[in-house]
């Protein structure tokens, strides 16, 4: 096993230069070659008769060289090498570009195996730049299945294959398998040695699939164990015990009837906080489903039990909106609410911090400013984070560490990003989840339409009609270049064009990522006060403000966005009593793109949209930079491996029932691999 720890610099045929390239692929040691899995395979075992070849496919043929090899030079000193080959069904040309040396390797009348891409036109068929070897010596580059690896410039498949062969030699036949034999037998999993050999160099495609299943199961199994251990430890941790769970006088003060889903979420959180155990609960619901009301009820319960709460929002303006909504509500019950943001003066911050430390403030609402070292609490019992995926693991932990009470505070996280259940099992495997799957009664669904440029003039006239009624509109442009000035130029130029040609009698504002945070917030404040009627923006408004007067959302080049992101953008309207609209502009003619966008037009159900987005784009669209603190998968897919995921979760649960801390000697390999998996990407959260 020690040999597998060898630095790739010292592997035969690698050296310093190639090692640096391999490092960019996260291949640092010999063992990393084993887990650098192929993304596909080239099947060079299936021979096709020449007569059955068709253009555009890659094929393997066994044929005799019928003519002498000819080398011709073209302009620019390039060469074209040609010959004719035949089998019993027909003949075709083989063509090599800039490979004149192959003439010396090919002999008229001799039989070869060729593998290459077929090109077909009116003049006949050609095999372009094929690899080949004599039929009597086949097996090295033809007549076998070869792995296809993700590569970067300067690295070839042969280099990775060479390193993988060295790693397999070091692994050895007698190497212990991290998965116990009874587990492998129960779930029909290949042994590690067989799986490593056949995922890289399979004899058949069936062997490759069998090996892939083994590693998919293994990865999801170790992930499930780690998450279950984390959840078990948190569930076992003692939390602040709430004695009073009475919300009878508070709920009517909200001014609206709660949905059944809201009541259920409040009840689940209340039971958590009364259990004596530490609460770690996610409240997940679509835009406008009423998550804040659930959080408010929990904050009220904390205050009734004599404790403080903190609510952290990703932006100053969102924090201010929470403050404006919750402060008068809690004031009715003689509860004091404070606000802390980065834009406040030093004097204001000092005063708020003193009130929090003395216990005078029952609820402190703020941005990242809440985790600054001077912020403290007398008796903090509940931490609420809004749009939780916008905060890193450490930021949430830093706020929870400011308790002041004798036990850590309960945690309630809110997310308006609907996550498919399949993905939620992974992303939130260590949390309890409450789903708000009902919208408040009376809320009108947003009418969504897909349009091309041909309908632009009519659409803009409709928007002008809405503005004339006193409403407001968003116009969102896709991000052009987040690292340069193109985004600024594009949005500003488009805003000027719209102002001149369409909205000359209305106020326009421009919002983009190049603005300072204070400038963004001021622009949003002006829009929320209706000083600006049309806001031309990039996706910086995706998560943020509540402007009930805005009734139209226009998205330009809608094909550039994922469905979940479009749904979030659409959620910026539809927050008032008036009917709201979303207009998606696209010039795409792709059937898949149009089908995807029409799916959004057909439903306002964020969870249904999320499922479709997961199927089409994978999990990356839900979180840009991974801030949920979980390992990145090397081979498992949350889209295509759902069945294996369920098996792995069941296996993990069964194992932990008998050995919760993996203390038995036969589980030492599992414990080591679980720690390796989490430490690789996620700040060592299991330690």
LUMROTI-899216 format. One record per residue (C-alpha): residue in one letter; y, z, x; residue number from 1. Coordinates in nm, 3 decimals. Example, Ala and Ser with C-alpha at 12.3 -4.5 7.8 and 13.67 -1.06 7.14 Angstrom:
residues 2
   residuo        py        pz        px   num
         a    -0.450     0.780     1.230     1
         s    -0.106     0.714     1.367     2
This chain:
residues 687
   residuo        py        pz        px   num
         x     0.000     0.000     0.000     1
         x     0.238     0.069     0.291     2
         x     0.218    -0.297     0.394     3
         x     0.376    -0.390     0.060     4
         x     0.689    -0.199     0.163     5
         x     0.748    -0.444     0.449     6
         x     1.103    -0.583     0.454     7
         x     1.097    -0.955     0.369     8
         x     1.283    -1.027     0.696     9
         x     0.962    -0.952     0.880    10
         x     0.731    -1.161     0.662    11
         x     0.597    -1.466     0.847    12
         x     0.804    -1.776     0.776    13
         x     1.098    -1.587     0.614    14
         x     1.346    -1.458     0.875    15
         x     1.703    -1.328     0.836    16
         x     1.861    -1.632     0.668    17
         x     1.599    -1.674     0.398    18
         x     1.577    -1.297     0.352    19
         x     1.944    -1.289     0.246    20
         x     1.875    -1.557    -0.014    21
         x     1.569    -1.370    -0.139    22
         x     1.774    -1.050    -0.163    23
         x     1.998    -1.231    -0.413    24
         x     1.687    -1.263    -0.631    25
         x     1.621    -0.886    -0.588    26
         x     1.333    -0.958    -0.350    27
         x     1.370    -0.705    -0.070    28
         x     1.014    -0.607     0.017    29
         x     0.676    -0.776     0.013    30
         x     0.587    -0.600    -0.315    31
         x     0.890    -0.757    -0.488    32
         x     0.721    -1.098    -0.455    33
         x     0.443    -0.973    -0.682    34
         x     0.684    -0.893    -0.966    35
         x     0.899    -1.204    -0.923    36
         x     0.716    -1.372    -1.207    37
         x     0.709    -1.749    -1.274    38
         x     0.916    -1.870    -1.569    39
         x     0.680    -2.163    -1.634    40
         x     0.392    -2.366    -1.488    41
         x     0.325    -2.726    -1.387    42
         x    -0.023    -2.824    -1.495    43
         x    -0.144    -3.071    -1.231    44
         x    -0.508    -3.039    -1.334    45
         x    -0.496    -3.276    -1.631    46
         x    -0.530    -3.639    -1.522    47
         x    -0.397    -3.912    -1.748    48
         x    -0.505    -4.278    -1.753    49
         x    -0.223    -4.510    -1.644    50
         x    -0.238    -4.692    -1.979    51
         x    -0.154    -4.371    -2.169    52
         x     0.152    -4.276    -1.964    53
         x     0.486    -4.268    -2.145    54
         x     0.840    -4.241    -2.013    55
         x     1.005    -3.903    -1.967    56
         x     0.689    -3.700    -1.905    57
         x     0.547    -3.556    -1.583    58
         x     0.191    -3.661    -1.525    59
         x    -0.098    -3.646    -1.281    60
         x    -0.294    -3.967    -1.214    61
         x    -0.585    -4.066    -0.990    62
         x    -0.519    -4.418    -0.863    63
         x    -0.586    -4.658    -0.578    64
         x    -0.304    -4.801    -0.365    65
         x    -0.310    -5.172    -0.453    66
         x    -0.038    -5.307    -0.223    67
         x     0.125    -5.247     0.110    68
         x     0.412    -4.997     0.101    69
         x     0.757    -5.162     0.122    70
         x     1.076    -4.990     0.238    71
         x     1.412    -5.137     0.139    72
         x     1.761    -5.020     0.234    73
         x     2.047    -5.005    -0.012    74
         x     2.419    -4.962     0.036    75
         x     2.509    -4.633     0.195    76
         x     2.200    -4.639     0.421    77
         x     1.976    -4.509     0.142    78
         x     1.613    -4.617     0.121    79
         x     1.381    -4.709    -0.164    80
         x     1.008    -4.700    -0.086    81
         x     0.776    -4.880    -0.331    82
         x     0.410    -4.964    -0.382    83
         x     0.174    -5.054    -0.664    84
         x    -0.120    -4.836    -0.773    85
         x    -0.396    -4.891    -1.030    86
         x    -0.684    -4.724    -1.208    87
         x    -0.942    -4.874    -1.445    88
         x    -0.690    -4.875    -1.736    89
         x    -0.385    -5.035    -1.574    90
         x    -0.126    -5.026    -1.296    91
         x     0.227    -4.903    -1.227    92
         x     0.477    -4.871    -0.944    93
         x     0.535    -4.558    -0.737    94
         x     0.892    -4.519    -0.616    95
         x     1.033    -4.284    -0.350    96
         x     1.406    -4.244    -0.289    97
         x     1.513    -4.158     0.069    98
         x     1.157    -4.086     0.177    99
         x     1.071    -4.378     0.411   100
         x     0.822    -4.159     0.599   101
         x     0.570    -4.174     0.311   102
         x     0.483    -4.528     0.426   103
         x     0.289    -4.376     0.716   104
         x     0.094    -4.147     0.482   105
         x    -0.024    -4.412     0.235   106
         x    -0.303    -4.663     0.306   107
         x    -0.383    -4.970     0.097   108
         x    -0.722    -4.949    -0.079   109
         x    -0.742    -4.568    -0.059   110
         x    -0.760    -4.343    -0.366   111
         x    -0.489    -4.076    -0.414   112
         x    -0.381    -3.822    -0.670   113
         x    -0.014    -3.854    -0.766   114
         x     0.202    -3.614    -0.969   115
         x     0.552    -3.710    -1.079   116
         x     0.786    -3.807    -1.359   117
         x     0.720    -4.131    -1.544   118
         x     1.005    -4.373    -1.604   119
         x     0.954    -4.657    -1.847   120
         x     1.164    -4.965    -1.932   121
         x     1.117    -5.330    -2.025   122
         x     0.999    -5.408    -1.671   123
         x     0.715    -5.155    -1.690   124
         x     0.633    -4.802    -1.579   125
         x     0.723    -4.624    -1.257   126
         x     0.625    -4.287    -1.112   127
         x     0.938    -4.143    -0.950   128
         x     0.921    -3.939    -0.625   129
         x     0.563    -3.821    -0.687   130
         x     0.388    -3.565    -0.470   131
         x     0.049    -3.691    -0.360   132
         x    -0.260    -3.628    -0.150   133
         x    -0.586    -3.817    -0.085   134
         x    -0.829    -3.774    -0.375   135
         x    -1.095    -3.645    -0.136   136
         x    -0.861    -3.362    -0.022   137
         x    -0.706    -3.269    -0.357   138
         x    -0.629    -2.906    -0.440   139
         x    -0.327    -2.813    -0.232   140
         x    -0.043    -2.980    -0.421   141
         x    -0.234    -3.162    -0.695   142
         x    -0.538    -3.082    -0.906   143
         x    -0.406    -2.729    -0.965   144
         x    -0.159    -2.529    -1.172   145
         x     0.160    -2.447    -0.982   146
         x     0.411    -2.174    -1.073   147
         x     0.774    -2.260    -1.153   148
         x     1.014    -1.989    -1.030   149
         x     1.386    -1.937    -1.098   150
         x     1.541    -2.041    -0.766   151
         x     1.880    -2.065    -0.598   152
         x     2.009    -2.320    -0.349   153
         x     1.838    -2.281    -0.012   154
         x     1.511    -2.147    -0.150   155
         x     1.208    -2.356    -0.241   156
         x     0.899    -2.290    -0.445   157
         x     0.691    -2.303    -0.127   158
         x     0.889    -2.016     0.029   159
         x     0.829    -1.793    -0.275   160
         x     0.464    -1.897    -0.292   161
         x     0.420    -1.820     0.077   162
         x     0.567    -1.472     0.032   163
         x     0.358    -1.411    -0.279   164
         x     0.038    -1.507    -0.094   165
         x     0.128    -1.257     0.180   166
         x     0.191    -0.988    -0.084   167
         x    -0.144    -1.056    -0.251   168
         x    -0.320    -1.022     0.085   169
         x    -0.146    -0.688     0.141   170
         x    -0.229    -0.572    -0.212   171
         x    -0.601    -0.603    -0.147   172
         x    -0.897    -0.605    -0.385   173
         x    -0.947    -0.229    -0.388   174
         x    -0.591    -0.132    -0.479   175
         x    -0.574     0.127    -0.759   176
         x    -0.456     0.008    -1.098   177
         x    -0.170     0.207    -1.255   178
         x    -0.324     0.155    -1.601   179
         x    -0.640     0.365    -1.663   180
         x    -0.958     0.166    -1.723   181
         x    -1.007     0.304    -2.078   182
         x    -0.656     0.186    -2.171   183
         x    -0.725    -0.161    -2.029   184
         x    -1.052    -0.183    -2.219   185
         x    -0.900    -0.069    -2.550   186
         x    -0.615    -0.321    -2.537   187
         x    -0.811    -0.597    -2.356   188
         x    -0.586    -0.601    -2.049   189
         x    -0.670    -0.767    -1.718   190
         x    -0.705    -0.559    -1.399   191
         x    -0.390    -0.553    -1.184   192
         x    -0.546    -0.752    -0.897   193
         x    -0.666    -1.030    -1.129   194
         x    -0.333    -1.033    -1.313   195
         x    -0.117    -1.060    -1.000   196
         x    -0.338    -1.338    -0.864   197
         x    -0.344    -1.537    -1.185   198
         x     0.012    -1.499    -1.301   199
         x     0.120    -1.664    -0.975   200
         x    -0.177    -1.891    -0.898   201
         x    -0.383    -1.931    -1.217   202
         x    -0.702    -2.132    -1.225   203
         x    -0.635    -2.213    -1.592   204
         x    -0.340    -2.169    -1.828   205
         x    -0.555    -1.925    -2.026   206
         x    -0.575    -1.704    -1.714   207
         x    -0.196    -1.724    -1.680   208
         x    -0.147    -1.612    -2.042   209
         x    -0.398    -1.330    -2.000   210
         x    -0.214    -1.211    -1.689   211
         x     0.126    -1.235    -1.856   212
         x     0.003    -1.024    -2.147   213
         x    -0.110    -0.758    -1.901   214
         x     0.236    -0.733    -1.741   215
         x     0.426    -0.753    -2.069   216
         x     0.216    -0.465    -2.204   217
         x     0.256    -0.271    -1.880   218
         x     0.636    -0.307    -1.874   219
         x     0.679    -0.213    -2.240   220
         x     0.425     0.070    -2.204   221
         x     0.612     0.230    -1.912   222
         x     0.943     0.180    -2.093   223
         x     0.809     0.340    -2.411   224
         x     0.673     0.639    -2.218   225
         x     1.005     0.693    -2.043   226
         x     1.203     0.673    -2.367   227
         x     0.961     0.903    -2.552   228
         x     0.977     1.159    -2.271   229
         x     1.355     1.142    -2.278   230
         x     1.362     1.181    -2.656   231
         x     1.110     1.467    -2.649   232
         x     1.312     1.656    -2.390   233
         x     1.629     1.613    -2.594   234
         x     1.452     1.718    -2.912   235
         x     1.320     2.026    -2.737   236
         x     1.665     2.115    -2.603   237
         x     1.830     2.396    -2.795   238
         x     2.146     2.304    -2.982   239
         x     2.422     2.494    -3.158   240
         x     2.278     2.625    -3.484   241
         x     2.492     2.546    -3.791   242
         x     2.447     2.814    -4.058   243
         x     2.654     2.648    -4.331   244
         x     2.573     2.299    -4.463   245
         x     2.792     2.304    -4.774   246
         x     3.006     1.988    -4.817   247
         x     3.068     2.027    -5.190   248
         x     3.445     2.063    -5.173   249
         x     3.490     1.811    -4.892   250
         x     3.322     1.499    -5.030   251
         x     3.539     1.470    -5.344   252
         x     3.847     1.488    -5.118   253
         x     3.748     1.155    -4.962   254
         x     3.881     0.983    -5.273   255
         x     3.581     0.754    -5.328   256
         x     3.216     0.785    -5.421   257
         x     2.976     0.776    -5.128   258
         x     2.691     0.527    -5.127   259
         x     2.334     0.648    -5.123   260
         x     2.302     0.536    -4.760   261
         x     2.608     0.739    -4.659   262
         x     2.476     1.051    -4.832   263
         x     2.138     1.001    -4.664   264
         x     2.300     0.971    -4.319   265
         x     2.509     1.286    -4.375   266
         x     2.200     1.475    -4.487   267
         x     1.999     1.364    -4.183   268
         x     2.275     1.470    -3.943   269
         x     2.326     1.802    -4.123   270
         x     1.955     1.887    -4.096   271
         x     1.968     1.803    -3.724   272
         x     2.260     2.039    -3.665   273
         x     2.097     2.319    -3.867   274
         x     1.761     2.287    -3.690   275
         x     1.857     2.478    -3.378   276
         x     1.774     2.166    -3.177   277
         x     2.020     1.934    -3.008   278
         x     2.123     1.637    -3.225   279
         x     2.134     1.289    -3.071   280
         x     2.184     1.057    -3.366   281
         x     2.306     0.701    -3.402   282
         x     2.477     0.597    -3.726   283
         x     2.440     0.222    -3.742   284
         x     2.604     0.020    -4.015   285
         x     2.775    -0.308    -4.084   286
         x     3.150    -0.356    -4.071   287
         x     3.305    -0.163    -4.360   288
         x     2.990     0.030    -4.452   289
         x     3.164     0.366    -4.420   290
         x     3.039     0.520    -4.094   291
         x     3.367     0.710    -4.046   292
         x     3.309     0.901    -4.371   293
         x     2.972     1.016    -4.235   294
         x     3.136     1.131    -3.911   295
         x     3.413     1.308    -4.108   296
         x     3.155     1.507    -4.307   297
         x     2.983     1.614    -3.984   298
         x     3.317     1.715    -3.831   299
         x     3.393     1.918    -4.145   300
         x     3.056     2.097    -4.114   301
         x     3.131     2.181    -3.750   302
         x     3.467     2.333    -3.851   303
         x     3.309     2.529    -4.139   304
         x     3.071     2.679    -3.883   305
         x     3.361     2.779    -3.658   306
         x     3.334     2.499    -3.401   307
         x     3.544     2.213    -3.267   308
         x     3.471     1.840    -3.261   309
         x     3.579     1.546    -3.043   310
         x     3.594     1.180    -3.147   311
         x     3.618     0.915    -2.873   312
         x     3.730     0.559    -2.957   313
         x     3.744     0.257    -2.720   314
         x     4.115     0.176    -2.768   315
         x     4.438     0.369    -2.827   316
         x     4.514     0.185    -3.148   317
         x     4.166     0.258    -3.291   318
         x     4.205     0.625    -3.191   319
         x     4.545     0.631    -3.363   320
         x     4.398     0.479    -3.677   321
         x     4.127     0.744    -3.685   322
         x     4.397     1.008    -3.640   323
         x     4.611     0.868    -3.921   324
         x     4.312     0.855    -4.156   325
         x     4.151     1.190    -4.072   326
         x     4.449     1.415    -4.000   327
         x     4.581     1.434    -4.360   328
         x     4.224     1.464    -4.492   329
         x     4.142     1.769    -4.280   330
         x     4.489     1.917    -4.334   331
         x     4.388     1.983    -4.696   332
         x     4.131     2.228    -4.562   333
         x     4.370     2.388    -4.310   334
         x     4.199     2.208    -4.021   335
         x     4.414     2.079    -3.736   336
         x     4.362     1.736    -3.580   337
         x     4.498     1.637    -3.237   338
         x     4.540     1.300    -3.065   339
         x     4.506     1.227    -2.692   340
         x     4.559     0.878    -2.547   341
         x     4.661     0.739    -2.209   342
         x     4.995     0.618    -2.343   343
         x     5.117     0.968    -2.433   344
         x     5.372     1.146    -2.213   345
         x     5.254     1.408    -1.964   346
         x     5.424     1.681    -2.168   347
         x     5.246     1.573    -2.489   348
         x     4.911     1.564    -2.309   349
         x     4.956     1.914    -2.166   350
         x     5.038     2.056    -2.508   351
         x     4.736     1.891    -2.675   352
         x     4.502     2.007    -2.397   353
         x     4.627     2.365    -2.427   354
         x     4.566     2.359    -2.802   355
         x     4.213     2.225    -2.751   356
         x     4.128     2.489    -2.490   357
         x     4.263     2.768    -2.708   358
         x     4.066     2.650    -3.010   359
         x     4.379     2.577    -3.212   360
         x     4.267     2.215    -3.262   361
         x     3.956     2.166    -3.476   362
         x     3.922     1.793    -3.406   363
         x     4.053     1.610    -3.099   364
         x     4.060     1.232    -3.129   365
         x     4.118     1.018    -2.822   366
         x     4.023     0.740    -2.586   367
         x     3.871     0.769    -2.237   368
         x     4.150     1.023    -2.181   369
         x     3.916     1.280    -2.343   370
         x     3.692     1.282    -2.034   371
         x     3.974     1.359    -1.789   372
         x     3.915     1.684    -1.599   373
         x     4.211     1.871    -1.749   374
         x     4.064     1.833    -2.102   375
         x     3.854     2.127    -2.221   376
         x     3.747     2.303    -2.540   377
         x     3.691     2.659    -2.653   378
         x     3.387     2.590    -2.874   379
         x     3.294     2.221    -2.884   380
         x     2.991     2.163    -3.106   381
         x     3.008     1.794    -3.199   382
         x     3.091     1.480    -3.001   383
         x     3.138     1.155    -3.197   384
         x     3.171     0.822    -3.017   385
         x     3.288     0.513    -3.205   386
         x     3.163     0.166    -3.107   387
         x     2.925     0.348    -2.875   388
         x     2.815     0.040    -2.674   389
         x     3.171     0.019    -2.537   390
         x     3.114     0.339    -2.345   391
         x     2.888     0.388    -2.046   392
         x     2.616     0.653    -2.033   393
         x     2.816     0.864    -1.789   394
         x     3.131     0.855    -2.002   395
         x     2.948     0.994    -2.303   396
         x     2.775     1.254    -2.087   397
         x     3.109     1.360    -1.934   398
         x     3.254     1.434    -2.278   399
         x     2.941     1.624    -2.385   400
         x     2.976     1.837    -2.072   401
         x     3.306     1.986    -2.191   402
         x     3.139     2.209    -2.449   403
         x     3.281     2.554    -2.389   404
         x     3.010     2.698    -2.617   405
         x     2.690     2.852    -2.482   406
         x     2.492     2.537    -2.567   407
         x     2.567     2.164    -2.531   408
         x     2.736     1.993    -2.829   409
         x     2.557     1.773    -3.080   410
         x     2.607     1.397    -3.038   411
         x     2.677     1.143    -3.311   412
         x     2.729     0.782    -3.205   413
         x     2.855     0.509    -3.438   414
         x     2.802     0.135    -3.403   415
         x     2.924    -0.151    -3.621   416
         x     2.709    -0.395    -3.425   417
         x     2.400    -0.447    -3.641   418
         x     2.094    -0.434    -3.417   419
         x     1.761    -0.577    -3.537   420
         x     1.500    -0.308    -3.579   421
         x     1.289    -0.464    -3.303   422
         x     1.571    -0.432    -3.052   423
         x     1.685    -0.092    -3.182   424
         x     1.341     0.050    -3.099   425
         x     1.419    -0.026    -2.736   426
         x     1.795     0.023    -2.709   427
         x     1.790     0.347    -2.907   428
         x     1.437     0.462    -2.834   429
         x     1.573     0.799    -2.721   430
         x     1.795     0.852    -3.030   431
         x     1.735     0.926    -3.395   432
         x     1.879     0.646    -3.607   433
         x     2.051     0.653    -3.945   434
         x     2.111     0.310    -4.096   435
         x     2.386     0.255    -4.353   436
         x     2.262    -0.057    -4.527   437
         x     2.488    -0.048    -4.835   438
         x     2.851    -0.151    -4.872   439
         x     3.089     0.061    -5.082   440
         x     3.098    -0.052    -5.448   441
         x     3.370    -0.300    -5.533   442
         x     3.407    -0.439    -5.183   443
         x     3.428    -0.819    -5.201   444
         x     3.212    -1.036    -4.977   445
         x     3.405    -1.253    -4.732   446
         x     3.386    -1.622    -4.826   447
         x     3.288    -1.820    -4.515   448
         x     3.319    -2.196    -4.471   449
         x     3.227    -2.439    -4.191   450
         x     3.483    -2.715    -4.131   451
         x     3.554    -3.005    -3.893   452
         x     3.891    -3.130    -3.770   453
         x     3.901    -3.373    -4.060   454
         x     3.958    -3.077    -4.294   455
         x     4.206    -2.897    -4.067   456
         x     4.524    -2.996    -4.251   457
         x     4.382    -2.883    -4.586   458
         x     4.261    -2.555    -4.431   459
         x     4.602    -2.481    -4.280   460
         x     4.769    -2.547    -4.616   461
         x     4.532    -2.292    -4.769   462
         x     4.629    -2.039    -4.499   463
         x     4.998    -2.103    -4.566   464
         x     4.928    -2.026    -4.931   465
         x     4.779    -1.690    -4.833   466
         x     5.077    -1.611    -4.610   467
         x     5.315    -1.699    -4.893   468
         x     5.142    -1.430    -5.101   469
         x     5.229    -1.180    -4.828   470
         x     4.890    -1.184    -4.656   471
         x     4.816    -1.226    -4.285   472
         x     4.575    -1.435    -4.074   473
         x     4.390    -1.426    -3.743   474
         x     4.325    -1.745    -3.544   475
         x     4.070    -1.687    -3.269   476
         x     4.022    -1.918    -2.969   477
         x     3.717    -1.895    -2.739   478
         x     3.762    -1.737    -2.398   479
         x     3.829    -2.020    -2.153   480
         x     3.827    -1.847    -1.816   481
         x     3.821    -1.470    -1.807   482
         x     3.897    -1.463    -1.434   483
         x     4.192    -1.700    -1.429   484
         x     4.501    -1.809    -1.615   485
         x     4.341    -2.078    -1.834   486
         x     4.288    -1.829    -2.116   487
         x     4.657    -1.738    -2.116   488
         x     4.769    -2.101    -2.101   489
         x     4.531    -2.215    -2.375   490
         x     4.620    -1.944    -2.626   491
         x     4.993    -1.964    -2.561   492
         x     4.999    -2.346    -2.577   493
         x     4.798    -2.347    -2.900   494
         x     5.025    -2.081    -3.052   495
         x     5.333    -2.290    -2.968   496
         x     5.171    -2.596    -3.126   497
         x     5.083    -2.404    -3.443   498
         x     5.430    -2.249    -3.467   499
         x     5.596    -2.589    -3.440   500
         x     5.362    -2.794    -3.660   501
         x     5.223    -2.553    -3.920   502
         x     5.375    -2.204    -3.935   503
         x     5.741    -2.261    -3.845   504
         x     5.861    -2.025    -4.118   505
         x     5.626    -1.739    -4.021   506
         x     5.609    -1.503    -3.723   507
         x     5.328    -1.574    -3.474   508
         x     5.193    -1.341    -3.208   509
         x     4.965    -1.413    -2.912   510
         x     4.695    -1.172    -2.789   511
         x     4.476    -1.236    -2.484   512
         x     4.294    -1.054    -2.208   513
         x     4.567    -1.108    -1.948   514
         x     4.806    -0.876    -2.131   515
         x     4.843    -0.515    -2.016   516
         x     4.672    -0.258    -2.242   517
         x     5.009    -0.132    -2.361   518
         x     5.117    -0.489    -2.445   519
         x     4.796    -0.553    -2.640   520
         x     4.842    -0.233    -2.838   521
         x     5.206    -0.311    -2.915   522
         x     5.110    -0.659    -3.037   523
         x     4.842    -0.510    -3.265   524
         x     5.086    -0.249    -3.397   525
         x     5.332    -0.524    -3.489   526
         x     5.056    -0.716    -3.663   527
         x     4.936    -0.406    -3.851   528
         x     5.298    -0.346    -3.968   529
         x     5.316    -0.711    -4.091   530
         x     5.597    -0.791    -3.847   531
         x     5.366    -1.075    -3.736   532
         x     5.192    -1.286    -4.000   533
         x     4.965    -1.499    -3.778   534
         x     4.791    -1.358    -3.471   535
         x     4.653    -1.616    -3.228   536
         x     4.399    -1.432    -3.016   537
         x     4.091    -1.446    -2.798   538
         x     3.798    -1.217    -2.880   539
         x     3.990    -0.906    -2.773   540
         x     4.031    -0.835    -3.147   541
         x     3.652    -0.836    -3.200   542
         x     3.644    -0.456    -3.208   543
         x     3.957    -0.277    -3.306   544
         x     4.210    -0.247    -3.574   545
         x     4.198    -0.207    -3.946   546
         x     4.455    -0.437    -4.110   547
         x     4.373    -0.443    -4.484   548
         x     4.649    -0.700    -4.544   549
         x     4.477    -0.964    -4.325   550
         x     4.272    -1.194    -4.550   551
         x     4.199    -1.500    -4.334   552
         x     3.999    -1.531    -4.011   553
         x     3.996    -1.871    -3.840   554
         x     3.758    -1.925    -3.546   555
         x     3.813    -2.233    -3.329   556
         x     3.513    -2.390    -3.149   557
         x     3.282    -2.160    -3.341   558
         x     2.977    -2.310    -3.167   559
         x     3.073    -2.123    -2.848   560
         x     3.009    -1.784    -3.008   561
         x     2.689    -1.601    -3.094   562
         x     2.626    -1.523    -3.460   563
         x     2.664    -1.150    -3.409   564
         x     2.996    -1.199    -3.236   565
         x     3.117    -1.428    -3.515   566
         x     3.011    -1.166    -3.768   567
         x     3.211    -0.902    -3.581   568
         x     3.515    -1.129    -3.576   569
         x     3.475    -1.198    -3.948   570
         x     3.471    -0.823    -4.003   571
         x     3.839    -0.801    -3.904   572
         x     3.921    -0.926    -4.256   573
         x     3.786    -0.814    -4.592   574
         x     3.916    -0.460    -4.544   575
         x     4.149    -0.453    -4.843   576
         x     4.120    -0.515    -5.216   577
         x     4.206    -0.888    -5.196   578
         x     3.951    -1.166    -5.151   579
         x     3.917    -1.259    -4.783   580
         x     3.810    -1.580    -4.610   581
         x     3.661    -1.691    -4.279   582
         x     3.696    -2.054    -4.164   583
         x     3.475    -2.174    -3.877   584
         x     3.591    -2.493    -3.703   585
         x     3.345    -2.699    -3.498   586
         x     3.307    -3.058    -3.382   587
         x     2.949    -3.003    -3.269   588
         x     2.691    -3.246    -3.401   589
         x     2.392    -3.047    -3.280   590
         x     2.153    -2.986    -3.568   591
         x     2.054    -2.647    -3.425   592
         x     2.419    -2.541    -3.386   593
         x     2.511    -2.649    -3.738   594
         x     2.205    -2.475    -3.882   595
         x     2.301    -2.157    -3.696   596
         x     2.661    -2.163    -3.821   597
         x     2.552    -2.243    -4.177   598
         x     2.331    -1.933    -4.162   599
         x     2.647    -1.727    -4.112   600
         x     2.814    -1.898    -4.408   601
         x     2.517    -1.810    -4.626   602
         x     2.518    -1.432    -4.582   603
         x     2.741    -1.133    -4.511   604
         x     2.440    -0.918    -4.417   605
         x     2.494    -0.821    -4.054   606
         x     2.133    -0.715    -4.003   607
         x     2.002    -1.050    -4.129   608
         x     2.248    -1.228    -3.899   609
         x     2.145    -1.010    -3.607   610
         x     1.778    -1.094    -3.658   611
         x     1.861    -1.465    -3.650   612
         x     2.080    -1.421    -3.341   613
         x     1.807    -1.229    -3.163   614
         x     1.559    -1.507    -3.240   615
         x     1.794    -1.780    -3.117   616
         x     1.971    -1.618    -2.822   617
         x     1.772    -1.313    -2.717   618
         x     1.910    -0.959    -2.675   619
         x     2.188    -1.045    -2.433   620
         x     2.434    -1.132    -2.708   621
         x     2.438    -0.778    -2.845   622
         x     2.562    -0.624    -2.523   623
         x     2.755    -0.812    -2.260   624
         x     2.742    -0.581    -1.960   625
         x     2.448    -0.349    -2.018   626
         x     2.600    -0.007    -2.076   627
         x     2.319     0.148    -2.273   628
         x     2.161     0.275    -1.949   629
         x     1.817     0.122    -2.000   630
         x     1.611    -0.084    -1.755   631
         x     1.626    -0.461    -1.759   632
         x     1.299    -0.632    -1.844   633
         x     1.143    -0.862    -1.583   634
         x     0.887    -1.034    -1.803   635
         x     0.876    -0.881    -2.151   636
         x     1.073    -1.047    -2.432   637
         x     1.199    -0.847    -2.728   638
         x     1.188    -1.170    -2.928   639
         x     0.840    -1.307    -2.863   640
         x     0.648    -0.993    -2.762   641
         x     0.696    -0.784    -3.077   642
         x     0.321    -0.740    -3.135   643
         x     0.263    -0.627    -2.776   644
         x     0.564    -0.393    -2.803   645
         x     0.408    -0.215    -3.099   646
         x     0.076    -0.183    -2.915   647
         x     0.251    -0.045    -2.607   648
         x     0.446     0.208    -2.814   649
         x     0.129     0.325    -2.988   650
         x    -0.050     0.359    -2.655   651
         x     0.241     0.555    -2.508   652
         x     0.250     0.791    -2.804   653
         x    -0.125     0.856    -2.784   654
         x    -0.109     0.925    -2.410   655
         x     0.185     1.167    -2.435   656
         x     0.010     1.366    -2.707   657
         x    -0.257     1.465    -2.454   658
         x    -0.040     1.477    -2.139   659
         x     0.333     1.507    -2.228   660
         x     0.454     1.540    -1.868   661
         x     0.190     1.307    -1.712   662
         x     0.060     1.592    -1.496   663
         x    -0.305     1.485    -1.485   664
         x    -0.417     1.323    -1.156   665
         x    -0.539     1.009    -1.334   666
         x    -0.186     0.957    -1.473   667
         x    -0.007     0.986    -1.137   668
         x     0.025     0.607    -1.112   669
         x     0.183     0.588    -1.458   670
         x     0.434     0.864    -1.375   671
         x     0.533     0.687    -1.054   672
         x     0.581     0.352    -1.226   673
         x     0.783     0.503    -1.514   674
         x     1.022     0.665    -1.266   675
         x     1.047     0.343    -1.066   676
         x     1.129     0.145    -1.381   677
         x     1.412     0.373    -1.490   678
         x     1.552     0.440    -1.143   679
         x     1.569     0.066    -1.074   680
         x     1.847     0.001    -1.323   681
         x     1.960     0.305    -1.508   682
         x     2.111     0.579    -1.293   683
         x     1.787     0.776    -1.279   684
         x     1.821     0.908    -1.635   685
         x     1.470     1.054    -1.634   686
         x     1.543     1.289    -1.343   687
